[in-house]
Amino acid sequence: MTLNSVVARVTDRIIERSAPSREAYLDRMRSAKSKGPTRGHLSCSGQAHAYAAAGQDQSRLAEGTSGHLGIVTAYNDMLSAHQPYENYPGIIRNAARLAGGSAQVAGGVPAMCDGVTQGEAGMELSLFSRDVIAMATAVALSHNTFDAALFLGVCDKIVPGLVIGAQTFGHLPALFVPAGPMASGLGNEDKARVRRQYARGEVGREELMAAEMSAYHGPGTCTFYGTANTNQMLMEFMGLHLPGASFVPPDSDLRVAMTQEAARRALSLSALGDAYLPVCDVLDEKAFVNGIVGLNATGGSTNLLIHLIAMARAGGIVLDWQDFSDLSDVTPLLARVYPNGLADVNMFHAAGGLGFLIAQLLDAGLLHSDTRTVAGQGLEAYTRGPVCEQGALTWGDRITESLNPAILRNSEKPFQHTGGLKRLQGALGDAVIKISAVDEKHRLIEAPVRVFDDQNQVKEAFKAGEFTGDVIVVVRFQGPQANGMPELHSLTPILSILQGRGQKVALVTDGRMSGASGKVPAAIHVCPEAADGGVIARLQDGDVLRLDAEAGRLDVLTEGVEGRLAAVDTRAKSAAGCGRELFELFRQNTGPANTGASVF
């Protein structure tokens, strides 16, 4: 199939835009490659320190002729998505030994959950934790004793942080090993309904708690299609997972077999063998374009509009929001997974999942088929599903049919002809919006604003009955420089209630809305942010905005706004409590959202 002309054009301009920084990055990786396996360059004392607790692997490590894997893990047993990783190191070590190699846990990285910290002070550490994870990954691999690396991580900031860290050691092969989703519990729409009832005061905390515990009830990733599961999709589209790995349940025989195969495959990709494939050669411009197409085709998380940019820059590749918007215009929406539908990721996987989706997009000419992947066969290998029979792992035939067209459709009969991610431009600056779940009648709104400096102020105004007409809720001083750019997803029930009453309502913010962005139009990631003197800091109650998601516009209709003095954040500039004081250096040095909101 001939590559779509827009996909080709966007790819070419990314390559041209990135040429100087990409070449400088690859020069660094070539220099690191030329030194060969680094373990042999350590002193005898250094090696002895590294192998002292390696048990039966000590002699093999000292010989230095067999491959050695470094495991970087986000394991903790508080968060369901990462609890399954507890036993992975043992599985990987045993598989590596049987393949003639060895493996050690190189280090751990933090893993926090936006679901736990939603609306709390801890959420102000969330985005910055991505860069902390990247730095922790660098520390883990800095001992220079590994020939390849396995990365164990799933959720919102963890995978992007691990990818950034992996690219710092881009001369090493890297393979990402997922943990899989939890079993389906209370349906996502039923959960959302109870949340709305609680916000209206129709049910109490006991009923709300029961619903939440029924939805989030066991080991594995949350089953809605938020940032965590979007990350897993990306790792397949970008060639860092084994084919079909993303949504295999935890602790199943197939999951164990795939983890064992990940160890074997990582060893085979090291410089000690004949199939050397460093991660710097996997994550090229084409791989990132494939990832953006996957994001659009699945209606994925808006958080990746920040994370993919930061991930790409770690490898010298420069993306911008126009790339996302242009690719969205030609990418059909092929999946309906909550919040863009009623199904969860288990239902999506059962219907044909990523294998069917990738096959459809390849046949439509919307993906680069010739990217290098850890499967070693280009992206076509990712159109087949894994099967474990009597302990043997194989991949089946190409997945050519959807088993549930209400969840997963072919490219000729999509749910929408565009992916639903749009760049917004206008007097407020740059912003983005996800409209894959927004009804067409809600995609254009012109209304007066109510301006807030904190999401709690919005909740108080709602409880006081202040939202009686059409309104665009502006929540500012929520960008990375102000307070670390916390998600504002806890506003979703309130805004949904207003929309349900027949009011025209939208959110405009320099903060994040989350991977669960849904039916209410939300213009997010506004740049420049309020703390950086952006026009959003000059808005006042009653000013009229016009948000046109289809046309990609966010306009101020009230005259004279840009000439006003900018409002000043009413809260203390340096937040304290819940560890926030430790991140003042991040707030002072982070870049804007449209360049990845990174301190690097």
N, C-alpha and C positions, 0 to 999 in steps of 0.2 A: 504494500500500500504506500502510495506517495505521501510524504510528510505534508501535513497541512501548512499552507503558505504563511499563516500568522505565527504558528509555532516555530517555523523555520526563521521567520524574520525576527521574532523576539529573541530566539536563541542567538542569532548572529549579532544582534545589538548588545546582548549581555557579554558575549565573547569580546566584542570590540571595546566596550566600556571597561571591561575587567582586565584587558591585556597587560597593562604595566604591573598591577598588583598581583595578578595570577602568576605571571612569569617570575616575579620576585619570590613568591611563595614556593613555586616549584623548584627554583634554584636552591632554596634552603632544604627542601626535601631531597633533592638529588645529592646535595652535600652529605646529608645524614645517611642516605642509602650507601654512598660510596665507602663508608667506614665498615660496612658489613655488620653481622651480628654483634651487638655491643657487649654482650656478656664476656667475651674473650678479652676485652680491653680493660676489664677491671683488675685491680691487684688481687693477689692470692688472698690477702686479708679481707678485701671487699667481697670477693666471691664466697669466702667461708662464712662471713656474716649473713650473706643472702641465702645460703643453703643450709644453715645450721639446724633449722627446724623442718627440713624437707623430707626427713625420714627416708623411705626406700628410694626416693628420687635423688638423693645426695650424689651418689657416684655418677649417675647419668648426667647430672648438671655439671659436675666437675670436669667430665670429659668434654663437654661443650660441643658435641657433634649432633645432638638431637634437638628438636624444636621445643621451645619452652613458652607457655602461654601465660600472660598476665591477665588476671581477672579483676576488673573494676566493678564493684557492686554497690547498688543502692539499697541493699537489704535492710529492712527493719521490720519488726513484727507488730508495729502499731498500725501501719497502713496496709490495707488489704491487697493492693496491687503489688506490693513488694515483699509481703510475707512469704510467698512461694519460693523466693530466692534463697531461703535458709539452707536448703539442701543442694542447691546447684553446684557449689564448689566441689563437693564430694563426687557428684556425678561427672563433672568435667575432669577432675583429676584422674578418675578411673578410666574414662574414655581416652584421655591423652596417653596414659600409660599403655593401654592396649594398642594404641597407634604408634608406640615407640617414642613418645614424647613425655612432657611433664607440664604441670600447671601449678601456679600459686596465686592466692589472692594478693594482688598488688596493693589494694587499698580500697577504702570505702568512701562514698560520697553521701552528703545529706540528701534526704528525700522528704519534702514536706507536701502536704495536701491542701490545695485551695478549698476543697470541700469542708475541711475542718476549720480553716481560718477565715472562711467567707464572712465578711462584715466585721472581723475582729482585728485587733492591732497587729497580730502576727502576719496578716495578709500583706503588710507593707514590707515584709522581707521576701515575699514570694518571688517576684520577678528577679530581684538581685540574687536569689539563690541559684539561678541558672549560671551566672558568672562565677559564683563560689564553687559550684560543681565542676565547671571547666577547670578552675585552678586546682581543685582537689584531685581531678583526674591527672593533671600535669604532675602533681606531687607524687601520686601513686606510681606513675610510669617513669619518674625521674631517676630511679635506681638503675635504669638502662640494663636490665637483665633479661629482657623479653624479646622474643622473635615475632610475636603476634599478640593481639589483645582481644579479649571477649568482654563486652560491656553489658551489664545486667541492669536495666532500668526501663521504666514504663511511662511514668506520668509527666505532668505538664512541663516543668522546667528541667526535669532530669534528663530526658533524651536529648533535647537541644544542648544542654550543658555538656553531656558526654560526647556529643558530636563535635562541639567546639574543641574540647580537650583532645579527642582522638585526632583531629586534624593538626593539632600542635605537634603530635608525633605521627604525622602523615606518612612517613616512610615505613611505618609498620602496617601490616594487614590488620583490619578491624572487622569484627563481626558482632552484631547486636543480637542478644538472646532475650526474647520476651518471656513473660510469665503467663499471659492469657487472661481472659475475662472471667469474672465470677459467674456462677449459674444465674439464670434469669430469676428475678424475684418479683416484687410488686411492679406492675407496669409503670413506665415513666410518666405516661399521661395521668394515671391514677395518682401517682406521687405528686405531680404538679397541681392536680385538682385539690388535694388536701392542703397543700401549701397556700393556695389561693383562699381556701376556706378559713385557714388559720389567720391569714392577713386580714380577712373581713371580720374576724371574731366569731365565726360560726362554729368552730371546733376549738377545743383546748389543746394545751401542750401535750397531754397524754395521747390524744388521737394523732397529733402530728408526730410524736416520737414513735408510735407504733408503725405509722406509715413509712417513716424514714428507715427504721430497723428492718422492715420487710423488703425495702428496696436495696439496702446495702447490708448484706447478711452473711457474707462468706469471703474466703480468699479469692483474690483476682481483681482485675480492673473493674471499675464501675461500668455498667453495661450501656450507658447512653453514649452517643457519639460526640464526646467532648474532646478536650485537648489530648488526653492520654491515649485514646484510641485513634485519634488523628495522627499522633506520633507513630503508632504502630503501622498504620497505612503507609506513612511516608518512608519508613525503613524498608518496606517491600518495594515501593515504587522507585526508591533510590538505590536499591541493590545491596542493602546492608543486612537484611534478614535472609534466612533460608526461605525459599518459596513456600507460601502458605503458612508461615509460622505465627502470624500476628494473633489470630483469634482461636487458637487451639486451647482448650481448657487446662487449668493448672492440674498437676498430679495425674493426668491421664497417661496411658502407655505411650500415646503418640507424642505428648509433650516431652516425656523423658527421652524417647528415641531422638527427637529433634534436638534436644540439648546435647546429647551424646554426639550427634552428627555435627553440630556446631563446633565442638572441640576438634573433631577430626578434620573438618574443613578448614578451620583456622590454621591448624598445623600445616596443612597441605599448601597454604598460600604464603608461607614464610619464605624468606630469602634462602633458606637451606634446601628448598626443593626446586622443582622445575616449573612451578606455576605461580611464581611470586607475584602478588597483587597487593600493593600498598593502598591504603585508604585514599591517599591523594590522587590515585588514578581512578578510583571509583567515583568520588564526589567531584565530578567536573561540571561544567556549565549545563550539559545535557541532562545530567542526573537531577540538578535542581529544577530545570524546566519540567521534567517528568513529575517531580514532587508537587510543583504548583498545579499542574494539570490534575493530578490525583486529588489535591485539596479541593479544587473546583468541582470535579466530577462527583465527589462524595458529600459535598456541603460541609466541609470540615471546619475546624475551629479557627476563629478570627485571631487567636493568639499566635498562630503560625505566620501571620502577616508581619509579626515582629521577629519571631524565632528563626524563620527561614532566612531572613535577611542577615541576622547575626551569625547563623551557622555558615552561610555562604561566605561572609567576609572573613571568617577564620581560615578559609582556603583561598583567599585573594579574589573571590568572585563578588561582584557588585550587583545586587538586585535592587529594584525600586518598586513602589506600589503600582506604577503604570504597567509593569510586566505582569503582575497578578491580574490587573483589570483587563488587559488586552487578551490574555490567555483565557480568562473567564468568559469573554464575549464569544469564543469559538468552542468552548468545552461544554458539552451537554451534562446536565445533572442526571446521573443514572441511578442514584441511591436515595432511598427515603428511610433514614434512621434517626431516631429521636435526638435532637429536637426538631429535625426536619421531617418527621413522620412518626408513626406509632411504634415501629419495630425497634428492637435493641440489637446490639452487635452480634449476639448469638443467632438471632433470626437472620440477620444479614449474611453471616457466615454460612448458615445452613442453606440459604437460597442460592449460593454460588460464590458469594464473597469476593475477595480481591482478585482471585484467579479469573472469574468471569469478567470482572470490571476491566482488568488489565488487557484481557483478550479483546474486548470490545473497543477499547481506546487504541490499541495497536492496529486493529483492522480499520479503524476510522482515520488512521494517519495522524493521531493526536499525541503519540508518544514516540520518543527516540528508542528504536528497538536495539540499537547497537551499543548501548552503554555497557560498561564493564560492571559485573556484579559478583558477589561472593559465591553465587551458584556457578559461575564460570561459563554460562551459556547465553548471555545477554538477557534481555527482559522477557523473551519468549518463554523461558523456563518458569516464569512466575504466573503463567496461565494454567498451570497444573496443580492439583491439590495433593498434599502428602497423605500417605496411607501407611499404617503400621500393621503388618500381619505376621503373627508368630515371632514378634521381636525384630522383624526386618523392615526397614524404612524404605519405601519407594514413593514415586510420584506417579499419579494416574494420567489419564488422557487429558487433553486440553478441555477446559470447561467451556462449553459452547451454549449452554442453556441456563436461564434463570428458573429456579424452581418456585419462585414467588414474584410475579411481575408487579405486585403491590409494593415490594421492597426494592427490587433490583430489575432494571430494564436494559434492553439493548440500545445501542447508540442510534438506531433508526426511530425508536419510539421513546424518547427520554421524558422524564418528568418536566424538565424545562430545557430549552435549547441553549441556555447559558448557565454558567456555574454559580452565579449569584453573588460573587465578590466584586465590589465596585470601589474605585477610588473616587472620593468626593473632593471637589475643589471650589473655592470661593473666597469671600472676604475673611473668613475665619482661618484660612490656610488650607492645609492638607488633612484629610481624614479618610476613613474607610468604613464600609458598611457591608454586612452580609444579609442578603435578601432571599436566600433560597427557601426560608421558612416564612417569609413575610408575604401576606396576600397582596395581590396587585393593587387593590383599592387602598392599601395602607402605605404605598411606596412614595406617595407625594403628599407632603403635609406642609401647610403654611399656617403658622399660629404664633401667638405671643409666648414669650419665654418666662419661666420661673427659674431664677438663678440661685444655686446653692453651692456652698464650698465644702460640703460633706454629705455623704449619703444618708447619715442619720438625720440630717435636717429634712431630707425628702420624706423619710418615714414619719417624722413628726408632723409635717405639713399634711400628709395623707390622713393620719389619725385625726387631725383637727378639721378635716373636711374642706381643705382649701382648694382642692382641684375640682372645680365645678364645670369647666368648659374645656375646649380644645387647648392643648398645652404642649410646648416643647420643654422638657425638663433639662436644664443645663446643670451639670455637676462638674465643677472646675477645681483646679489645684489638686488633681488626681494623677498628674503625669509623673514620670520617673524622677524628675528633679524635685518635685514637691514632696512626694511621700512614697516613692517606689512603685507607683502605678498599680494599686490594688484592683482586683476585679470588683465590679459593681453588680454582680449577678444577683445579690440578695434584693435588688430593686425589681427583679423580674415579676414577682407576684403582684406587686403594687401597680406597676405599669400595665400588666395584663388585665387587672381588674378595671382600670380606667378605660382601656381599649374595649373590654367586654361590655361596658356601659354605653358604648356608642360614641365615646369621645375620640377625637383624633389626638393621638399622643405619640411622642417620639422622645428619644434620649439623645443628647449631644454632650460629649465629654472628652476631656483629654486623658481620661483613664481607659481601662480595659473593661469589656463587658463579659468576656469569658468564652470558653468553648461551647457553652450552652446558650449562646445567642439564639433567640428564637423569633417569635411572631411579632414582637414590637420593633419597629425600625429604630436602629441605634447607630448614630454616627459617632464613631469611637476613634481613639488614638489621635485626637486633634493636635496638629503641630503648626506653629509653635505652641507649646503648652502655656497655661496661665502663669506658672512660676518663671517662665522664660520671657514674659512680657507679651504673650500672644494676644490677639484680638479677643479671644474668648474671655480674657480678664477684664475687658471693657464693657461687656454686656451688662444690662440692667433689666430688672423685672419690667415686662411690658414691651420690650423690643421684639420685633417680629422677624422670625427666621423662615426661610423656605428650604426644605430638604426635598430634593428630587433625586431619588435613588436611581431611577432609570436613566436620567440624563447625566448623573454624576456631579450634581451641584449641591453646594451648601452655601446659601446666600443670606446676607443680612439686608433686610428690606428697610430697616429704620436708618434714616440718614444721620451722619455725624458720629457714628459709633467709634470709628477708627481714630478720631481726633480726641477722644476722651482720655483722661488719665486711667492707667490700669489699676484695678483693685489690688489690694495687698492681701495675701493670705492671712486670715485672722488667727490662725493657729501658730504655735511656736514653730519656727523654721526647723529647728533640730528636735525631732520627735524623740521621746524617751519612753522607756518601758517596753517589755517583751523583746528585748534585744535590739530595738530600733536605734539606740544610740551608737551601736557598733557599726552602723551602716551610713553614717553621715558622710564618710569619704565617698561612698557610692553615689549618694544623692548629689554631691557637688561635682562629680566627674562623669556622670552618665550622659550618653548621647540621646538625641530625640528618638521617638518611636519609629519614625520612618527610616532610620538608619540602624535599627535593631535594638535601641535602648540599652546599649552595652557600655561597660566601663573600659572595654579594650579598644 
